[in-house]
Structures are given as C-alpha cells and as structure tokens.
C-alpha cells in the first residue's frame, strides 16, 4: 500500500511539529488524521539526519498503533530517546532532514535469494538478539546481499556470519520511505 502525496506530507508535518514542540518544551499538539490510511495500524520508522549523518532512528517493526500515532511517537523517540545519541537540541533543528519509512508486514524467508537489495529491509532474530536495517540502508551503502545480511547480524549483536545458522530467523519487508528537509 503506497501513501498519497498528501498523506506523506501530513506525516512529515506531524514529525516536524512534534519535534519542534518537544524541543521547545511546549505541549505536543493533538493530531487529527482525516485519512483512513493514516488510521490503519502500521509499522514505521522515523529517521533524523544532521548534515547527512544519522542523528536518530527508531520505529515499530510491527503494526501496533494507527500510523499517524506511530509516526508521532517515533518522532519523539528518534529525537530524544535513541540511545546512540544525546537528546536533540533546538539549535540542531535547522540542520535536520527527516525521513519516514512505513513498513509492510514482515515475511519470514528460508532462501536468501528472495532478498532484493534496495527493495527489501531485513529483520534477523536469533535467541534474544535481533536487528533490523531498512531497505534504503543497503542501497545508500551499495551493499550486496551478503554484506546486507552480515551488517544486519552485526546490528543484532551477532557474528557477521550468523545468518548462515539455521537457528537465525530471517524476515524481509518493504518500506514506503520519503523525507524532507526541515
């Protein structure tokens, strides 16, 4: 399911307004999502970049809340709760670019040849470890399929070859991703 241009604009607007309100210690405004699509439960990630470098990225893998609500919640999480970065400061807003990735449902695969680099994201699970990389990450870095798998293993805290282990579950998904400079 692809989002319309209006729906994408609405989601990006939610991210911008939510982060701006939170960074300036103001109440986050109530959102009214008039689109049935934005009311659907969907997984989504919000990615923030500062001058082209990752500044925060957090999301829900699975559909647990309406899309607009997931995006609003993940905007706050990416800006203020990504453990890899300090909380966003007001002076950083001018240097931010925002990207939203709306995920399809996960699909477990047995054959890695089903993975289409640039089209699919990966989610790997082995025991208590799991890691996810969005489809655009592999494309940005020019990775081949095996590098993409190894990097997702690394993100999960596993050895780069853990994807070869029969106990490692490999899932693919696609994402409708879009963004805008703030």
N, C-alpha and C positions, 0 to 999 in steps of 0.2 A: 504494500500500500504506500503510494507516494503522497506526500503532502503537497497542497497547493501553495503557490507563492504567498498568498495571504496568510495561510497557516504558519508557514515558515517565518514570515515577518512578525507574526503575533508571538511566536515562541522566542525569537531573538529579542523582541521588545520586553518580554517577561524577564529574560535573563538580565538585560541591561538595567531595567528599573529596579529589579530585586537587589542586584549587587550594589547599585548606587545608593539605594535606601539604606541597606545594611552597613555599608562602609561609612555613611554619614550619620549613623545612629538614629535613623528615622524608622518609623513603622513601615513594614512591607505592605504595599497596597494590595487590597483584595482584587483578585483576578476574575474576570468574567470571560469564560471561553464559550463563544457562541457557536463554535463548530463541533459537530458530533464527533469528528475525528480527534479533536483535542480532548474530548471527554473519554475516549477509549483508553483502557489500561494498556500501556506500552512501556517497554524498557527504553531508557535513554541515558545518554551521557552529555555532560557539559564540559567542554574543553576550553581553557583560557590560555592564551599565549601572550607573552610580553615581548614585543620586538622580535617576533618569530620564534621565541623559545618557550617551551612548556612552562606554564605558571600554575596550572592546576587542572586536574581531570578526574571527575568522579561521576559515577552513574549507577543506575539499577540495571542489572543484566536481564532480569525477568520483569514482566508486567505486573506491578503490584498496586499502582495508583493511576488515576487519569493522567494522560500525557502532560497536560499543562502543569499539573501539580508536581509530577516527577521532575520536569524541567525547572520549575521554580525552586524546589528543594535541592536539586543537584547544582544549581547556580550558587546557592549559599555554600554547599559542601565544597565545590571546586575552589571557590574564592577564599574560604575561611577554615576549611577542615581537612584539606589534602595534607596528610602527614609529611609529605616530601617538601612542603613549602611553608613559610610563615604566612599568617593571615594577610590578606590583601590590604593595602593602604590606599587612601583616597587619591594620593598623587600618582598612583600607578594606573588609574582608570584611563587616562589619555593614551597610554601605550598598549592597551589591551585589544586583542582580537578575540572574538567569541565564535565558537563552533558548537553546534548541537548535532548529535547523532541519535536518530530514532531507530531503534533496533527491531529487526524481525525476530520471531521466536527462534530459540536455539534448536539445532538439529544435530543429533549425535551421528558421527560417521565412523566407519570401520576402515575405509580406504582413503589415504591422504590425497589420492588423485582427484577426489571430489573438491578439494580446496582450490578455489580460483583466486590467486593473489590479486589484490586490488578490488575484488568484488566481495570476498568473504572476510569476516573477522574470525578470530579464533578464541575459544574458551577451553582451557585444559584443566582437568581435575585429576588429582592422584592423592588419595588419602585425604589429609586435611589441607593440602596445598591446592591452590587454584590460581589461575592467571588469565587475563583477558587482554587482547590487543585488538583495537578497532581496524576495520578494513583499510582505512586511509593511511595507517601507520606503515604497513608493508610497502604501499605504493610510494609514500614520501621518501622512504629509505632505499627503494629499489631492490628489496629483498626478493629472493626466490622462495619457493615453497618450504624447503628445508630450513632456510635461515629464519623464516617467519615462525616455523614450529619451534626451533631452538630458542628464539627470542621470547616466545610466549612461555616456554618452560622456565627460562631464566626469570621472567616476571613472576612466575608462580613459586619461585624459590627452589626449583628443581634443577637437576643437571640438564645441560642443553640437549642431551640425547634421551631424556625421559619419555619423549613422545613415542619412542620405539617400544616401550614397555607395554605389555598387554593390559596392565592394570591402569594405565593412563587413559582417561576418557577424553576424547577429542570432539568438540562441538564446533559447528560453523553457524554463522548468521550473516545477514547482510544489514546494511545501515543506510538510511537516507540521511546524509550529512550535508550541512550547509552552514554558512557563517557570514559574519560581517565585522568590519572594524567598528570599534565603539566610538 
